[in-house]
């Protein structure tokens, strides 16, 4: 599969066309970004760690019957994926209160949410990815009711699979975001699952092992990502 024209450069990944109409190549870069690009940095090894971590998670989800866009690793920083028609609505599951939920509702960080909450956000950097509901998403043509229903079911299934996976490795899956797209009329999980897009805490100490280390200036960002990977059994030298 040949990498061809650059289609899009995001905050931490670049997307390239290939010589096959159904596939793209994602390049995971060492860039880190927070607060809608107000805080940026280059973190050595981050792209490789996130790429290999994401591949491991996508394979675990596929084993659980969840279709993803992941096809195969190309090299430590590049991955071949299905070309999806992306739905511009993020799905967020919160198992514990953290981040924007605490700011919006005045809830103490770490409060367990029973049952977990499910939220939708419109993907638009200029607007700060505002929170939306199903009615708005359908009325504005971002997704159909059927697509949103499938996305919700799949998001909860991902939560079930990964909560157990991280728990076994001594970690709490606090929250995470997912993006979906359409591939040949099927709803398929896209984008990535890495510590950039979720919150993970050590089960005993509550040490933060995710992008909050970058947001909050805690340091050792990539080292924390590597710790999560090692606990899960991700081979960071697999290519």
Buried (B, 14 or more C-beta within 10 A) or exposed (E): EEBEEEEEEEBBBBBBBBEEEEBBBBBBBBBBBBEEEEEEEEBEBBBBBBBBBBBBBBEBBEEBEBBBBBBEBBEBBBBBBBBBEBBBBBBBBBBBBBBBBBEEEEBEEEEEBEEBEBBBBBBEEEEEBEBBEBEBBBEEEBBEEEBBEBBBEBBBBBBEBBBEBBEEBEBBBBBBBBBBBBBEEEBBBBBBBBBBBBBBBBEEEEBBBBBBBBBEEEEEBBEBBBBBBEBBEBEBEEB
